[in-house]
């Protein structure tokens, strides 16, 4: 197969003309983000029944192609597309819809919930794909023929996988299930990095005393904003352990900050002033449990969850799907404790959630 590499405006216009009539477009991206906060797009691959192409975003303005991909009349076919969608969200601050995620479709048909692309291609198409460039630098130029072949494979076979899965989903009447799952995947809230909610990433914050939790929340927001502004990974700004130590000790001056065991001189030089200002602003804030207590389940709750999960397994077996796609242990506890979670809405509610709610104590 000849690999079509698009790297000028005229070639991109021709590609868009060829893609436009198709009701669906298979889509994948290659990117790097080891040293940045935002992913850096290195290649964008697309395919339809009649064309397969790699587009070089470092050589050509992607706007015409993005306009096509954001067309609500064109179905976008992806595999485990959360990261690809995050890249596109950073470009346009919205998610292209509608979507068909082949990993989700496969899970709804009985395949493992996290089945990889290569495994799915082998299972459905009988082709074993080499995985030689998963750690390649996709910003380096020129891209090798081997890299381009690897990248194009990700959409060349994706269209074949889509056709098979789409047919099976329709045969089993699960179009509504898939549409619901893919709509949830397109929720912009999944991709919007809000500094004010960045503290939720810091699970160890639960162990910090309530008196220090408001400061830790503010420190997490500061780190998120700084990482975004400087386009650097969060860990490059400050490790979780550093933020937790500062929150616990609340240093009042530079000398106190320097005495903290996990704080480097470089960190103090770059960020010491900001940190001390933030600590001072938060001094005197009333104690608050920002991270709710993770209350261990009671014996009664464990027993009820066990019975519910057994029932979920029975229903999953009857529908020939993995029980995890219906309900995880966490989802069952959300139903038991709060009458909330994925079992209380959509196809899961109709399939088993309504029944489980009726038996919940």
C-alpha positions, 0 to 999 in steps of 0.5 A: 500500500502506498502511504499518502503523506500530506504536507502542503495546502494543496494536498490537504485540500485534495484529501478533504475533497476525497474525505468529504463524501464519506459518512464516516472517517477513521481517525488516529493521532500520534503525539508527544507530551513527555516534556510538556503539559499539552500534548504536541500533535506530531501526525494525524491519520485518517481513512475512509473506504477509498483513502488512507492518509497521514497528515503532517501538522508541523507542515500544514495548517490543519483547519480544513481537515478539522472543519471536516472532522467537526462536521456533525454529519460525519461519524468519527471512528476511533479506538480507545480514543480518550487521548486522541480526543484530548489532543483535539480538544486542546486544538478547538476546545470542543470534542468532535461528534458523533463518535464510534469507539471500537474499544467500547463497541468491542466491550459491548460485544463481549471482548475484554473491556480494555482490549488493545487495537492490535489484539482487536485487529488480530481477532477480527481481521486476522492480521498481526500488527507490529508495534515498533514505534510506540515510543517514537519521537513524532516531532522529529523530521523526516519521518521514516517510511517505517514510522509512516507505515506503522501510523497508517496501519492504525487507521487502515485496519481501523476501518475494517474493524469498524465495519465488522463491529458496526454490523455486530452491534446492529445485529444484537440491537445495541446501537443505543448502548454504544451511542450512550457510551460514546456520548459520555466519551465526548463530554467536554468536562473530561478534557477541561483541566480546571485548576480549581478542581486539580486537587482531586488528582491528589488522592494522598490529600485524604491523609492530610489533616483538615486544617491543612487541606484548604492550603493543599487545594490551593497549592494544587490549583497553583501548580495546575495554573503554573503548568498550563502557563509554562506548558510543562508537566505538573511533576516538573513544577512540583511533585505531589509530595512537595505540595503535601509537605508544604501544606502540612508545615505551612512555612511562614518565611523563606528559612522555614521553606528551606528547612523542609526536607523535600524542597530543593533550592531550585524549586525555592528559587523558581517558586518560593515567592509564590508559595510563601504568598499563597501560604500567607493568603490561606493562613487562618482559613478554617479547617475543612475536609476537602477530601471526604473520608473514604469510609470503609464498607460495613459488613452489611454493605459488603454482603449486599455488594457481593449479592449485587455483583453476582447478579450482574455477573449472571446478567452479563453471562446471559448477554455474553458480555464482560460484567465489568462493562455493566458495573464495577464494584465502585458502581455498586457501592455508589448505588448502595450508599448514594443511589447514584452512579452509572447503574442509575441511568441509561441502558445499565439502569434498564438492564439491571440497575432498576432491579438492583435499586429495588433490592437496595437497603 
